[in-house]
Amino acid sequence: MGLNNKKLNIIIGIDTVNANVKIMRIFGKDTGSAKVEYIPAPVDALNRGEWDKVIEETLSEYMEQQHISQSFAVWLVLPDRTVGTDIITMPTIKRSKMNEALETQMQELYRFYKNVKFNKFIVSANKTNTTFEIVMVNKELLNTVYKALSKCKLYVKNATYASSASLNSVFALRPKTRRANFIFVDIKPDCAMYSVSMSGKTVGYTFLPFGYNILRSDKILNESSLFNNDLAQIAVLNATEKARRKKMTTLEEEEEKNVIEESAIYFNEISSAPESEMTDGSGNQAMTAIENADMSVSESPTVKSKAYTRKTKRLPAFMQRPVPETLEGIAAENFRYFVKQALLIRQHNMQTAYLAEPEFILFNMPEEYGYIVDYLNREDESGIVLRYFSPGKENNVYLTDNLDLYGALYMNHFNRMNNF
């Protein structure tokens, strides 16, 4: 069948990292015909989560240039951050009664119940308990985005979110994965998206704010230079110390000091590093203001402020290696940060009573880095098989760099419970 006989599909997504709206045009589901345009979006609106403004301000001029005389149907992929998930476990009873009980429980749990669209599906069940995953999105968000698209002569066939759409692509392009339990890591130039698959369903997702750009470095990178949570750490420390102080007002000053020190140690489990190692992504000295932050736990004159000491994050001991002598070896060592995150996800799954243990980790990234997967598998130190998506099979970087768009075409085949 020629391309002229295939219907044009348009998929719209939002790249919050690079502040643009992505538009994939593809004839039918023909992988070779996929093309993607990246249109700059208003950064302020993105940061505020004003998705309707992002759509309208970005697509109005674009659609005028397309000279479309009537409304056109599109597929919509929302950013992951617009979607919430939760887990609820109920006693196993008759299905109709259990659904009623689940709805009642959700109304009690979520004060915003009436304002949110909920999807739910079973992730685990036995004779005693049934565990549901809840996927939710704000109704007003959907309505305003749909209205913004309609102003641009576009209407939505169906909508999902990015991590779920990415797995749809994997299921479509690599059919053997459809019933497997695995973690998919879609590594882009400056971020990495993690999607957790359990028997053909997306049951979790997360994100790292760096991508294969770190594999181009000529030195082993410090994880703390890639991203940090210093402000969050300070907030947690302050809150913990204030809470402990309120509960222990009869303690002597020395005892109180010990409690505070114990709290600080507990929330900073990773070993310290000299200040010279603390740099931001550009190599400059970072976070000096935070390192001298006021750690006051009370207005009481008997309690002195504490300075927050930034700690250096390190790989687990079993993942640490001598510094390689080649650029390829250095890239492989820096790649371990992606593996570490996946192993943390696997550990979380194993500690729950309802999520299956992942069988493998599947990585999508440019072919020039494909060797790293084989390199790390030869060492076999992580206890799980690493696999490579091999984007060369499709031979279209527009497609394989945007699996979170292509998967929208399979919303009605896979992950239907993640559609809105």
Beta strands, then each sheet from edge to edge (+ up, - down):
strand 1: 8-15
strand 2: 20-27
strand 3: 35-40
strand 4: 72-78
strand 5: 83-91
strand 6: 116-125
strand 7: 129-138
strand 8: 154-161
strand 9: 181-187
strand 10: 192-198
strand 11: 201-208
strand 12: 360-364
strand 13: 385-388
sheet 1: 3+ 2- 1+ 4+ 8+
sheet 2: 5+ 7- 6+
sheet 3: 11+ 10- 9+ 12+ 13+
end
